[in-house]
């Protein structure tokens, strides 16, 4: 009888082991509000799944460190890898390392440079950046028109130039301004603040100190937009007439909007991206097919609907 029980227990353990899925996750940076929501969304989702174990590493914005993490995941024989790339131009080597080992790899949030030539068992989960900057800039344009502007000057704050999202969101701004409806708008300055609130505040302070005049700040993300708001307030600018826009709809951004300082942001479903990336990785690990590009829609957030988003990111 004991032998039967032991055998049954061993079979159960073997079945559990066979079903267990170990996923290595390399995040570009833990110290980032949006990426923290994404990371937590992935981790929370994993807790609802039987036998799924995540090993989450912080690349600390270091490309070399991130590549080492991928190589370590490969060496340890994980079932799948999820990567939020530090530098979207450095993803070819990561794809090659995973492909050579036959391990599925899913990029999340930041579009890899090789997105159109990904090897088998690799995918990209994010939101379509063509929509993010477009929604933001169209609303900024509408608000400037609402103020009666026939000529308007704006400054553009870019994220890290190594990130496809920063390049795409900035191009979106240019594309909207090129339309007849918004051609009354002129970009007077365009510089990077590297997604950072502190750098965003410093950049706007420098612009104001140089005597630059503008009607709106269009930032590639909320952190830079919040930094801009801090600098504008410190300089005594009227936030009732200054238009400020961002992207991500982070909790801090929504609080700034509720306070009347931020005029527009764009909800990027961080937790949804994290869940989608993990689901895609697990499907690929099981040999199932997944679309190479999986998009989670962006949504415009304004003071009129801000309450609908305050519990989402």
C-alpha positions in Angstrom: 0.0 0.0 0.0 2.8 2.4 1.0 4.6 1.6 -2.3 1.4 2.5 -4.3 1.1 5.8 -2.4 4.7 6.6 -2.9 4.5 5.8 -6.6 1.3 8.0 -6.9 3.1 10.8 -5.2 6.1 10.6 -7.5 3.9 10.6 -10.5 2.2 13.7 -9.2 5.5 15.4 -8.6 6.7 14.5 -12.0 3.6 15.8 -13.6 3.9 19.1 -11.7 7.5 19.4 -12.7 6.6 18.8 -16.3 4.0 21.5 -16.2 6.2 24.1 -14.4 7.3 27.0 -16.6 10.3 29.1 -15.7 10.4 32.5 -17.3 13.3 34.8 -17.2 12.4 38.5 -17.3 14.9 41.3 -18.0 13.5 44.8 -17.3 15.3 47.9 -18.6 15.0 49.7 -15.3 13.2 49.0 -12.0 13.3 52.7 -11.0 10.6 53.8 -13.5 7.0 54.3 -12.5 5.4 53.0 -15.7 7.8 50.0 -16.0 7.1 49.2 -12.3 3.4 48.9 -13.1 4.2 46.7 -16.1 6.5 44.5 -14.0 4.0 44.2 -11.2 1.2 43.3 -13.7 3.3 40.5 -15.0 4.2 39.2 -11.6 0.6 39.4 -10.3 -0.6 37.5 -13.4 2.0 34.8 -12.9 0.6 34.3 -9.3 -2.7 33.3 -10.9 -1.2 30.6 -13.1 -0.2 27.2 -11.8 3.5 26.3 -12.0 4.7 29.6 -13.5 7.9 30.9 -11.9 9.3 34.3 -12.9 12.9 35.3 -12.4 12.9 39.1 -12.8 16.2 41.0 -13.3 16.9 44.7 -13.4 19.2 45.7 -16.2 19.7 49.2 -14.6 19.6 50.9 -18.0 22.8 49.0 -19.0 22.8 47.3 -22.4 25.7 45.1 -21.6 24.2 44.0 -18.3 20.9 43.2 -20.1 22.7 41.0 -22.7 24.4 39.2 -19.9 21.1 38.5 -18.2 19.7 37.0 -21.4 22.8 34.8 -21.7 22.4 33.7 -18.1 18.7 32.9 -18.7 19.8 30.8 -21.7 22.5 29.0 -19.7 20.1 28.2 -16.9 17.6 26.7 -19.4 14.5 28.8 -18.7 11.4 27.9 -20.7 10.9 31.4 -22.1 12.4 34.9 -21.9 10.6 38.3 -21.7 12.7 41.4 -22.4 11.9 45.1 -21.9 14.9 46.4 -23.9 17.3 49.1 -22.6 18.2 50.0 -26.2 15.9 49.0 -28.9 18.7 49.1 -31.4 20.6 46.3 -29.5 18.0 43.6 -29.7 19.5 41.5 -32.6 22.1 39.9 -30.3 19.4 39.0 -27.8 17.2 37.5 -30.4 20.1 35.5 -31.8 21.1 34.2 -28.3 17.6 32.9 -27.6 17.0 31.5 -31.0 20.3 29.6 -31.0 19.2 27.9 -27.7 15.6 27.3 -29.0 14.1 29.4 -26.2 11.1 31.6 -26.9 11.6 35.3 -26.4 9.0 38.1 -26.2 9.9 41.8 -26.2 7.5 44.0 -24.2 6.7 47.7 -24.4 9.7 48.9 -26.4 9.8 47.9 -30.1 13.0 46.0 -31.1 14.9 47.2 -34.1 14.4 43.7 -35.7 10.7 43.5 -35.1 10.0 42.7 -38.7 12.6 39.9 -38.9 12.1 38.2 -35.5 13.2 34.5 -35.5 10.7 31.7 -34.9 9.2 31.6 -31.5 9.7 35.4 -30.9 7.1 38.2 -30.6 6.6 41.8 -29.5 3.8 42.9 -27.1 3.1 46.6 -26.7 0.9 49.4 -27.8 1.2 51.0 -31.3 3.3 54.1 -30.8 1.7 55.6 -33.9 -1.4 56.2 -31.8 0.2 57.5 -28.6 1.9 60.7 -29.9 -0.9 61.2 -32.4 -3.7 61.2 -29.8 -1.6 63.5 -27.5 -0.8 66.0 -30.2 -4.3 66.1 -31.7 -5.7 67.0 -28.2 -3.0 69.7 -27.7 -4.0 71.1 -31.0 -7.7 71.1 -30.1 -7.0 72.8 -26.8 -4.8 75.6 -28.4 -7.6 76.2 -30.9 -10.1 76.3 -28.1 -8.0 79.1 -26.6 -8.4 81.0 -29.9 -4.8 80.6 -31.0 -4.1 81.3 -34.7 -0.4 81.0 -34.1 1.0 78.8 -31.4 4.5 77.8 -30.2 5.3 74.5 -28.5 8.3 72.7 -27.1 8.8 69.0 -27.4 10.4 66.9 -24.7 11.8 63.6 -26.1 12.5 60.3 -24.3 15.8 58.4 -24.7 16.7 58.6 -28.3 17.8 55.0 -28.2 14.2 54.0 -27.7 11.9 53.5 -30.7 9.0 54.9 -28.6 10.7 58.3 -28.2 11.4 58.5 -31.9 7.9 57.5 -32.9 6.1 59.7 -30.5 8.1 62.7 -31.6 7.4 61.8 -35.3 3.7 61.7 -34.4 3.9 65.3 -33.2 5.5 66.4 -36.4 2.9 64.4 -38.5 0.0 66.1 -36.7 1.4 69.6 -37.1 1.8 68.8 -40.8 -1.9 68.5 -41.2 -4.0 71.5 -42.3 -6.0 71.5 -39.0 -2.9 72.0 -36.9 -0.5 73.8 -39.2 -0.8 77.0 -37.1 1.5 75.3 -34.5 5.3 75.7 -34.6 7.9 73.7 -32.7 10.4 76.2 -31.2 12.5 73.7 -29.2 12.9 69.9 -29.2 15.3 68.2 -26.9 15.6 65.0 -24.9 15.0 64.7 -21.1 15.5 60.9 -21.1 12.1 60.0 -19.7 13.1 61.7 -16.5 11.1 64.1 -14.2 14.2 65.7 -12.9 15.7 66.2 -16.4 12.4 67.4 -17.6 12.2 70.1 -14.9 15.8 71.2 -15.6 15.2 71.4 -19.4 12.1 73.6 -19.0 13.9 75.8 -16.5 16.8 76.3 -19.0 14.3 77.2 -21.7 12.5 79.7 -19.5 15.8 81.2 -18.3 16.9 81.7 -21.9 13.7 83.7 -22.5 12.0 81.1 -24.7 8.3 81.7 -25.1 5.8 78.8 -25.8 2.2 78.0 -25.4 2.4 74.2 -24.8 4.7 71.5 -23.6 4.4 68.2 -25.5 6.3 65.4 -23.7 6.9 61.9 -24.8 5.9 60.6 -21.3 4.2 61.7 -18.1 7.4 61.9 -16.0 8.9 64.6 -18.2 5.5 66.4 -18.4 5.4 66.5 -14.5 8.9 67.8 -14.5 7.8 70.5 -16.9 4.9 71.4 -14.7 7.2 71.8 -11.6 9.5 74.1 -13.6 6.6 76.2 -15.0 5.0 76.6 -11.5 8.4 77.5 -10.0 8.6 80.3 -12.7 5.2 81.5 -11.8 3.6 80.6 -15.2 -0.2 80.5 -15.4 -1.1 76.8 -15.6 -4.6 77.8 -16.6 -3.4 78.9 -20.1 -0.3 76.7 -20.5 -1.1 73.4 -22.2 0.9 70.4 -21.0 0.7 66.9 -22.4 2.2 63.5 -21.7 1.8 59.8 -22.3 1.3 56.8 -20.0 -1.5 57.9 -17.6 0.6 57.0 -14.5 -0.9 57.6 -11.1 1.2 60.8 -10.6 0.1 62.1 -14.0 -3.6 61.5 -13.2 -3.1 63.3 -9.9 -1.6 66.2 -11.8 -4.5 66.2 -14.1 -7.1 66.2 -11.3 -5.2 69.2 -9.8 -5.7 71.1 -13.1 -2.0 71.1 -14.1 -1.8 68.3 -16.8 -4.1 68.8 -19.7 -3.8 65.5 -21.6 -2.2 62.1 -21.3 -2.6 58.8 -23.1 -3.4 55.6 -21.2 -0.9 52.9 -22.0 -2.0 49.7 -20.3 1.2 48.8 -18.5 -0.3 45.8 -16.6 -2.1 44.7 -19.8 1.2 44.7 -21.6 2.9 42.7 -18.8 0.1 40.1 -18.8 0.1 39.9 -22.6 3.8 39.4 -22.8 3.8 36.6 -20.2 0.9 34.9 -21.9 2.6 35.1 -25.3 5.8 33.7 -23.8 4.0 30.7 -22.2 2.1 29.9 -25.4 5.3 29.9 -27.4 7.0 27.7 -24.8 4.1 25.2 -25.3 4.6 25.3 -29.0 1.5 27.3 -29.7 1.4 30.0 -32.4 1.4 33.7 -31.4 1.1 36.8 -33.6 4.5 38.4 -34.1 3.0 41.8 -33.0 0.4 42.0 -30.3 -1.0 45.5 -29.7 -2.8 46.7 -26.6 -4.7 49.9 -27.6 -3.8 53.4 -26.4 -6.7 55.5 -25.0 -6.9 59.3 -24.7 -7.2 60.7 -21.1 -8.5 64.2 -20.4 -10.0 66.0 -17.4 -13.4 64.9 -18.7 -12.7 61.1 -18.2 -9.7 61.1 -15.8 -11.8 59.4 -13.1 -12.2 56.3 -15.3 -8.4 55.7 -15.3 -7.4 56.5 -11.7 -7.4 52.9 -10.7 -5.8 51.4 -13.9 -2.1 52.2 -13.8 
